[in-house]
Amino acid sequence: MSTKFGKLFLIPTTLGQNEPLEVLPISVKKTVEDLDFFIVENEKSARRFIKKIAPRKSQPSLRLFLLDKYTSEFESKSFIDPCFQGIHVGLLSEAGVPAIADPGANIVMLAHHKNVEVVPLVGPSSIILAMMASGLNGQNFAFNGYLPIDNTERKKKIKELEKWSKEHDQTQIFIETPYRNQKLFTELKNSLTPATYLSVAVDLTLSTEYVKTKTVKEWKSETLDLHKRPCIFIFHKY
């Protein structure tokens, strides 16, 4: 690996509006202070985070490359070009850690192809935190991303994942767009078998954090307000 190249730092952020150093190590602060080139999903929120964790950093000196659903593959390939000039670049997550349920995996793979060293920094992952707190099988689990939006397809997928969980002793993890959380919670209670364990993790690392694991039968009598709150759903059928 060429030592003259700059490195690609994978920079985690907070999962909400808490103070960065409550959940991020000082190494993240030091790295942000040393970088001027960042690959970001949203310029406004990225600048807000950088200002919060490194208040003395000059905002005009920042060079931000926007990586969102409108960014072309051709354009994104140029984002690590500063590394070839010996300049370090930071891939900044919108929430949590980069490239995990978050854009950036293609940038990381490009760095590997181009012999640019990739440096992941420690930070909060809602997926891992929820798995840790669930009490379910942490030796064998799968993150499935989003379930289908179509009602019929979603119910079918839930049943398939539940069957797989039972047959392979594998915990199933997934997420949903926050404004659909309430509907999905109801769907899970109606579609999963009564003995299946369902864990719901909400607002992780925030003052309103809530994590609870119960059987679906026990959840039937529970009411939760999940609307527009970041949430991780996990279930396991033993």
N, C-alpha and C positions, 0 to 999 in steps of 0.2 A: 504494500500500500504506500502510495507516494506521501512523503511527509510535507511536501510543499503545498499540498491542497488544503483548503479550509475544510472544516468539519460541518456536518449537518446535525444540529442539536434538536432533539425532540422535546419541546417545552410544554409541560402540563400547566393547566390553569385551575382555578377554583371551580367548584360545581355550582356555586351560587354567589351571592353578594357578600360573603364573609371576607375577613381580612386575609390576604394571600398567605402571610407567614403563620396563620393558624393551622394551615393544612399543607403548606409547601415548605420544603427544606431551604435553608439559606443558599444552597448551591444554585437553586433556580433564580433567585434574586441576583446573585453574582453573575450568572450567565447572561441574563437579560441586560444587565448593566454593561456588559462587554460587547454586546451585539448591536449592529445598526441595520442589518438586513434580516427581514422576517417574512415568512410565507404564512398568510393568515386567511381565515374564512370570511371575516368581516372587519373592515378597517376601523370603524368606529369603536367597536368593543375591544379590538386588539390594542388600540391606542389607550383606551381607558384602563385596561389591565396593566400595560407597560408603565403608565403613569402612576398607578397605584402601588406596584411592587418596586418600581425604581423612580421615585418622584424627582430625583435630580437629573434624570436623563433628558437630553435635549430632544424634544419631539421633532423639530425641523430636520434633524440629522437622520431620522428614520427612513429606511427604504422598505416599503411594504409591497409584496407581491400578492395579489388577490387570487385565492384558490377556492372557487365555488362551482356550482353546477353549470355555470356559463363559461367557465374557463376551458379553452380548447387544449387538447393534448399537446399540440405544437407549442402553444404559449407556455404551458406548465414546464416543459422540458428545459426552458431557459432559466427557471427559477434558481437552479443551483449553479449557474454560470459563475457567480462571484467566488465559489469554492475553488475554481480553477485558477483564480488569481490570488489564492491564499487567504481569502476572506471567509470567516465563519458565517453560517446562515442558520437561523432558528425557524423550525416548523412549529407554529404556535396553535395549540388547540383552542377551540371556541369554549369548550367546557370539558374538564377532565384531561385525559391523556391523548396525544395525537395518534391517528391511524387506527384507533380502536373504537368502532362505532362513530367514526369521525374521519373527515377527509385526510388524505396525506399518504396513504399506503403506496400509491404510484410514485410519489416523490421519493419515498424511502427506497423503493426498488430501483429507481433511476440512479440514486446515489450509489447503491451497491454495484450496479452495472458499470458506473463510471469510476469506481474505486475511490469514492469519497467516504470517509469514515462517518458512521452513524453513531451518535451518542444519545441514548435514551436517558432522560432525567426522571427522578422519582416524583410521583404526584398521585393524586386521588383518581382511581378508576371506579366509577359507580357500579360497574359490573362485578368487579372483584370484591368491592366492599359489601355489596349485597349478598354475594355468594358466601363470603366469610361469615356474615351475620345470620344466614338462613338456617344453619344447622343441618342442611341437606348434604348429600354426597359430594364432597369437594375433591374426591379422587378421580371422578369421571363426570364431566359436565360439558355442555355445549351451549354456545351463544348463537341464537337463531335470528338475531336482528328483529325485523318487523314481521308480524303476521299479515296474511292477506287482508285487504280492506273489504272485499266482498264477503257478506255474511256467511254464505254457504261454504265458500272456500276457507274462510277463517275457522269455522267450526270443524271442518274436515281436517285442517292442519293441526288443530288442538288435539283431536282424537288420535291422529297419527303420532304426534310427539308423545302423548301419554302412553300409547302402546309401546313405542320405542323405549321410553323411560323404564317401563316395567320389564321389558325383555332384556335390556342391556344395562340395567341398574345405573342409568345415566340421568343426571339432573338437567333440566331444560330451562334456559334463561332467555328472556326476550324483552323488548321494549316496545313502546307505542308513542305516537305523537301525543303530547300532554293533554290536548283537548279531547282525545278519544279514550283516555285512561278509564274513565268511569264506565263507559260502555263495555270496554274489554274486561274489566273486573267482573261485571255482571255476566258477561259471556262465559268467563272461566268458571264461575260458580254454577252456571247452568249446564256446561258441557263436560266438565271433568267429573269423574266418579267420586262419590262421597268420601272414600278413604284416601284419596290422593292428597298429598301435602302441597299447600300453596303458600309461598312466601311473598309478601309485598314490602318493598323497601322504597320509602318516599323521602325526598329532601335530604339525601345523605350529606353528612358533614355540616348541615345547617341547624339552627336552633329549633326548627320544627321537624327534625328528623324523626321518622317513625319506621320501625322494622318489626314485622310480626309474621310468624309461621304457624299455620293451623291446618287442620284437615278442611277439605271443602265443605264437609258437613257442618263443621264449626263456623266457617265463614258465612254460611247461609243466613245466620241471624245477625251478622255484623253489617254496619253501614259506615263506609269511609268516604271522606271528601277527597277525591284524587284529581279533581278537575284542574287542569293547567299546572300540575305539580310534577316535577321530574320523578319518574317512577320506574323501578325495575321489577319485573314479575318473574318468579321462579317456581317451578313445580317438579315434584318427583312422585312417581307411583311405585311403592315397594311391593 
